[in-house]
Amino acid sequence: MSIEPRRRSVLARLRDGRRGATAMIFALSMPVIAGGLALGIDFSLYNMVHNRMQIAVDGAALASAMEIERGGDVTAKALDYVGAELPGQFSGMTTAADVTLGVYDTANGFRPDNSSDVNAVRVRGERSPDRGNAMNQLFSALFIDTAKTISVEAIAARPANVFYQPPESRTLDPEAGDYNEIYVYCFDTQGSGSPASRRSQMTLVSNNMPSSANIVQISGGRIPANPPTNPTWPRCSQEGQTLSIRLRNIRHVKSNPTLWNNPNATISGVRPGRPEHNYFTDTQIESWVERFDLQGFNILETVRCDSAAQCTPGSGSSTIPTGRNRQSTRRRETQPCEPGKFMYFGFEDRPPGQAGANSNWLQPAWTDTDYDDIRIVMRCPNSGRLGDAFVRLVK
């Protein structure tokens, strides 16, 4: 046999040998390929189920957190939501034990709580063998265990402390000749009744009498109460409520207490009487900025400050306007009350522009329009803009 035919025979055998090796390699690779495909399919299924569970608890947390302000059943709302959103194989994913009330803020996260400070709800969900609702794998069960545990969690909250806290300071001008009281209250901005019917938690906080004076006694009981030393500040935490301010002004009687018993008495040749006026801010919040309904009376000045000192008239860094006859330059803040800021409220107890004689303070239209008869400095909310009552997911 020649060398050339022998060489072709060897090459043919080698070629046939490679074909057999390829088949063997393919056969040995099939379990790996099949396993990879199975894992890929089951991983996609896992993600799909996980996402569906997460969407359900997200919605349940939002829906149930809204029930906090409404006074509804938070747990029932969460369970109803999850049950309505998911098919039967998800049954038992969220139970009553998986719904937790708490307090949430950015500094400390979520903390379980059942007090009046509650502002958040945590909702959890789980599919697991322990709950009898585990997600069964389609293909990868051939290679690993047959059931997967999937856990999800969502926390929904409204910003904590999105309402004014007790004031940093409050000052009523002791030199005013009128008797003034200041009240704070909650106003329901979403109500449909009369303004008076939408005011609640009316709280007396100050008057402009000396601290030792007993106005109940001085007024002969016409003023029924002296201001408390530490008033309980209204908590306007219901949806649509705003902290509002009432100024009660009784003319002339602080300097002339005889008018309490005899409003027809003559003072300095004038019979001034003791008319009473009440001014309610009935505060609305639009785009995070307070709007005050004072029935057209220009008695209020507001200024946002970067510090309490800036909001303190007379301090070296004060930004508060001063002086009389400022009705045309009275300030009204247009920026929102935000964390770290302060808000100044300065009231004029006698509105400018009233009809009648105005040559002296005993006459009905007299006013000095200095907007400093009542001064209140408030610290802005700690975590969010004033009035930000929107419930949102925080986790």
C-alpha positions in Angstrom: 0.0 0.0 0.0 1.3 3.4 -0.9 1.8 6.1 1.7 -0.9 8.3 0.3 -3.9 5.9 0.7 -2.7 5.0 4.2 -2.6 8.7 5.1 -6.2 9.2 4.0 -7.3 6.2 6.0 -5.8 7.6 9.2 -7.4 11.0 8.6 -10.8 9.3 8.1 -10.5 7.5 11.4 -9.6 10.7 13.1 -12.6 12.5 11.6 -14.9 9.7 12.7 -13.4 9.9 16.2 -14.1 13.6 16.5 -17.8 13.1 15.5 -18.1 10.6 18.4 -16.5 13.0 20.9 -18.8 15.8 19.8 -21.8 13.7 20.5 -20.5 12.6 23.8 -19.6 16.2 24.8 -23.1 17.3 23.8 -24.7 14.5 25.8 -22.7 15.3 28.8 -23.6 19.0 28.5 -27.3 18.5 28.2 -28.0 18.4 32.0 -26.0 21.6 32.5 -27.8 23.4 29.6 -31.2 22.1 30.8 -30.4 23.2 34.4 -29.4 26.7 33.2 -32.6 27.0 31.3 -34.6 25.8 34.3 -32.9 28.2 36.6 -33.5 31.1 34.2 -37.2 30.3 33.8 -37.7 29.9 37.6 -35.7 33.0 38.3 -37.9 35.0 36.0 -41.0 33.5 37.7 -39.5 34.4 41.1 -39.1 38.0 40.1 -42.6 38.2 38.6 -44.1 36.8 41.9 -41.9 39.0 44.0 -42.8 42.1 42.1 -46.5 41.3 42.3 -46.3 40.8 46.0 -44.3 44.1 46.4 -46.9 46.1 44.4 -49.6 44.6 46.6 -48.0 45.5 49.9 -47.0 49.0 48.6 -50.7 49.7 47.8 -51.8 48.2 51.1 -49.4 50.4 53.1 -50.6 53.5 51.3 -54.3 52.7 51.7 -54.0 51.7 55.3 -51.8 54.7 56.3 -54.6 57.0 55.0 -56.9 55.4 57.6 -54.8 56.7 60.4 -56.1 60.3 59.9 -59.6 59.1 59.2 -59.8 57.0 62.4 -60.5 53.8 60.4 -59.4 50.2 60.8 -55.9 50.2 59.5 -55.4 46.4 59.7 -58.6 45.6 58.0 -57.9 48.1 55.2 -54.5 46.5 54.5 -55.8 43.0 54.5 -58.8 43.9 52.2 -56.4 45.6 49.8 -54.0 42.7 49.5 -56.9 40.2 49.2 -58.5 42.2 46.4 -55.2 42.6 44.5 -54.0 39.0 44.5 -55.3 35.6 43.3 -56.0 32.6 45.6 -52.5 31.1 45.5 -51.2 34.2 47.4 -53.7 33.5 50.2 -52.1 34.0 53.7 -49.3 36.2 52.3 -50.3 39.1 54.6 -52.0 38.5 58.0 -53.1 40.8 60.7 -49.7 40.2 62.4 -48.0 41.6 59.3 -49.6 45.0 59.7 -47.9 47.3 62.2 -48.6 50.9 63.3 -45.7 53.1 64.1 -43.8 56.3 63.9 -41.5 57.1 61.0 -39.0 59.9 60.5 -35.9 60.1 58.3 -33.5 60.2 61.3 -34.7 57.1 63.1 -36.7 55.1 60.5 -39.7 53.1 61.5 -40.5 52.3 65.1 -43.6 50.4 66.2 -45.9 52.6 68.2 -49.6 52.8 69.2 -49.6 56.3 70.7 -51.2 59.5 69.3 -47.9 60.2 67.5 -48.5 57.4 65.0 -47.9 58.5 61.4 -46.9 55.3 59.5 -47.9 51.7 58.7 -45.6 48.8 57.9 -47.1 46.0 55.8 -45.3 42.7 55.2 -46.0 39.8 53.0 -44.5 36.3 52.8 -44.9 33.2 50.7 -43.1 30.2 52.3 -43.5 26.6 53.2 -44.3 27.6 56.8 -47.3 29.5 55.6 -48.3 26.8 53.2 -48.3 29.2 50.2 -44.7 28.8 49.0 -43.9 29.4 45.4 -43.3 26.1 43.7 -40.5 26.0 41.1 -41.3 24.6 37.7 -38.1 23.1 36.5 -35.2 23.8 38.9 -36.9 21.5 41.5 -35.0 18.8 39.6 -31.8 20.2 40.9 -32.6 22.1 44.1 -35.3 22.2 46.8 -38.9 22.4 45.5 -40.2 25.6 47.2 -39.0 29.2 47.6 -39.6 31.7 50.4 -40.4 35.2 49.2 -40.7 38.1 51.6 -41.6 41.7 50.9 -42.2 44.8 53.1 -43.5 48.3 52.6 -43.8 51.3 54.9 -46.1 54.3 54.1 -46.1 57.5 56.2 -47.1 61.0 56.2 -44.2 63.3 57.3 -43.9 63.5 61.0 -44.7 66.8 62.8 -46.0 68.7 59.7 -47.8 71.1 62.0 -46.7 73.8 64.3 -45.4 72.9 67.7 -46.0 75.2 70.8 -44.5 78.6 70.1 -40.9 79.6 70.7 -42.3 82.9 72.2 -45.5 84.9 72.5 -45.7 88.5 73.5 -48.8 90.7 73.9 -48.1 94.4 74.2 -48.6 95.3 77.9 -48.9 99.0 76.9 -52.0 98.5 74.8 -55.1 100.3 76.1 -57.4 97.5 74.8 -57.7 94.1 76.4 -56.4 91.4 74.1 -56.5 87.7 74.2 -54.9 85.2 71.8 -56.2 81.8 71.1 -55.1 79.0 68.8 -57.4 76.4 67.3 -57.7 73.9 64.5 -59.6 74.8 61.4 -61.1 72.2 59.1 -60.2 73.4 55.6 -62.2 70.6 53.9 -65.5 71.0 55.8 -68.7 72.4 54.2 -70.3 74.0 57.2 -70.0 77.5 58.5 -66.5 78.7 59.5 -67.6 78.6 63.2 -68.6 75.0 62.9 -65.2 74.1 61.5 -63.2 75.5 64.4 -62.2 73.1 67.1 -59.7 72.8 70.1 -60.1 76.5 70.8 -57.3 77.2 73.3 -56.5 80.3 75.2 -52.8 80.9 75.4 -52.2 84.5 76.4 -53.6 87.9 77.3 -52.0 91.3 77.7 -52.5 91.6 81.4 -49.6 91.6 83.9 -48.8 88.0 85.0 -50.2 88.7 88.5 -53.5 90.2 87.3 -56.7 88.2 87.7 -58.8 89.1 84.6 -61.7 87.1 85.9 -61.9 89.2 88.9 -61.1 92.5 87.2 -63.8 91.9 84.5 -66.4 90.9 87.1 -66.5 87.4 85.5 -67.1 88.7 82.0 -63.8 87.0 81.1 -64.3 83.5 82.4 -60.7 82.3 82.6 -57.1 83.4 83.1 -54.6 81.9 80.6 -53.1 78.6 81.8 -49.4 78.7 82.6 -48.7 75.8 80.2 -51.6 75.6 77.7 -52.1 72.3 76.0 -51.3 73.1 72.4 -53.9 71.9 69.8 -52.8 69.0 67.7 -54.2 69.7 64.2 -53.2 66.3 62.8 -56.4 65.3 61.1 -56.4 65.5 57.3 -57.3 69.0 56.2 -56.8 70.7 59.5 -54.6 73.8 60.0 -53.4 75.6 63.1 -55.2 78.9 63.2 -55.1 82.0 65.4 -57.9 84.0 67.0 -57.4 87.5 68.3 -60.1 88.7 70.8 -60.0 92.5 71.2 -62.1 94.3 73.8 -61.7 98.0 73.4 -60.5 100.5 76.1 -61.1 98.3 79.2 -57.5 97.5 80.0 -56.6 101.1 80.6 -60.1 101.9 81.9 -61.4 98.9 83.9 -64.5 100.8 85.0 -65.9 100.1 81.6 -66.2 96.4 82.5 -69.1 97.3 84.8 -70.2 100.5 83.1 -69.7 100.6 79.3 -71.5 104.0 79.2 -68.9 105.7 81.4 -67.3 108.9 80.1 -63.5 108.8 79.7 -61.6 112.0 78.9 -64.9 113.6 77.6 -65.6 110.6 75.3 -68.0 107.7 75.9 -66.0 104.9 74.2 -68.0 101.9 75.4 -66.3 98.5 75.4 -67.0 96.9 71.9 -65.6 93.5 71.3 -64.0 92.2 68.1 -62.9 88.7 67.2 -60.6 88.0 64.3 -60.1 84.4 63.1 -57.3 83.5 60.6 -59.1 80.3 59.5 -55.8 79.4 57.8 -55.6 77.7 54.4 -52.4 76.2 53.0 -51.9 76.6 49.2 -48.6 75.3 47.7 -47.2 75.0 51.2 -47.9 78.7 52.0 -50.4 79.9 54.6 -53.3 82.0 53.4 -55.3 83.8 56.1 -59.0 84.6 55.9 -59.4 87.6 58.1 -62.6 88.9 56.4 -60.7 91.8 54.8 -59.1 93.1 58.0 -55.4 93.9 57.5 -54.3 93.0 61.0 -51.6 90.4 60.4 -48.0 90.5 59.4 -46.0 87.3 58.8 -42.2 86.9 58.2 -40.2 83.7 57.7 -36.8 83.8 59.5 -33.7 81.6 59.4 -33.3 81.7 63.2 -35.3 82.5 66.3 -33.1 85.6 66.8 -34.1 86.9 63.4 -37.8 86.6 64.4 -37.2 88.5 67.7 -37.8 92.2 67.4 -35.0 94.2 69.1 -32.3 91.5 68.7 -29.2 92.5 66.8 -30.0 90.1 63.9 -33.8 90.8 63.8 -35.4 91.0 60.3 -38.8 92.1 61.7 -40.1 95.4 60.4 -40.8 98.1 63.0 -42.6 101.5 63.1 -46.1 102.9 63.0 -48.4 103.5 60.1 -47.2 100.6 58.1 -50.4 99.4 56.5 -48.9 99.9 53.0 -45.7 98.2 53.9 -47.1 95.3 56.0 -45.3 92.1 55.1 -47.1 88.8 54.2 -44.7 85.8 53.8 -44.9 84.0 50.4 -42.3 81.3 51.2 -43.3 77.9 52.8 -42.5 77.1 56.4 -39.8 74.5 56.1 -37.5 72.5 58.5 -35.0 74.7 60.3 -37.0 77.9 59.7 -39.2 80.1 62.0 -42.4 82.0 61.3 -43.2 85.4 62.9 -46.8 86.5 63.4 -47.4 90.1 64.3 -51.0 91.3 64.9 -52.4 94.8 64.9 -55.3 94.8 67.4 -57.1 97.7 65.6 -57.6 97.2 61.9 -56.7 100.2 59.7 -59.3 101.7 57.4 -62.3 101.7 59.7 -65.0 104.3 59.6 -65.4 107.0 62.2 -63.4 109.5 64.2 -59.7 108.7 64.7 -58.1 111.7 66.4 -57.3 109.7 69.6 -57.3 106.1 70.8 -60.7 106.3 72.4 -62.3 106.8 69.0 -63.5 103.9 66.8 -61.2 104.3 63.8 -57.9 105.1 65.6 -55.0 102.7 64.9 -51.2 103.0 65.0 -50.8 100.0 62.6 -47.5 98.9 64.1 -48.4 95.2 63.9 -46.8 94.5 67.3 -49.7 94.2 69.7 -49.5 90.4 69.6 -46.3 88.7 68.6 -45.9 85.0 68.1 -42.8 83.1 66.9 -43.3 79.5 65.7 -40.8 76.9 64.8 -41.5 75.3 61.4 -42.2 71.5 61.2 -39.2 69.2 61.8 -39.7 67.0 58.8 -41.6 68.4 55.9 -43.3 71.5 54.7 -46.2 72.9 56.8 -49.4 71.2 55.8 -47.7 68.4 53.9 -50.3 65.7 54.8 -49.7 63.5 51.8 -49.1 59.8 52.6 -46.2 58.4 50.6 -44.0 55.2 50.5 -40.8 55.6 52.5 -39.6 52.0 52.1 
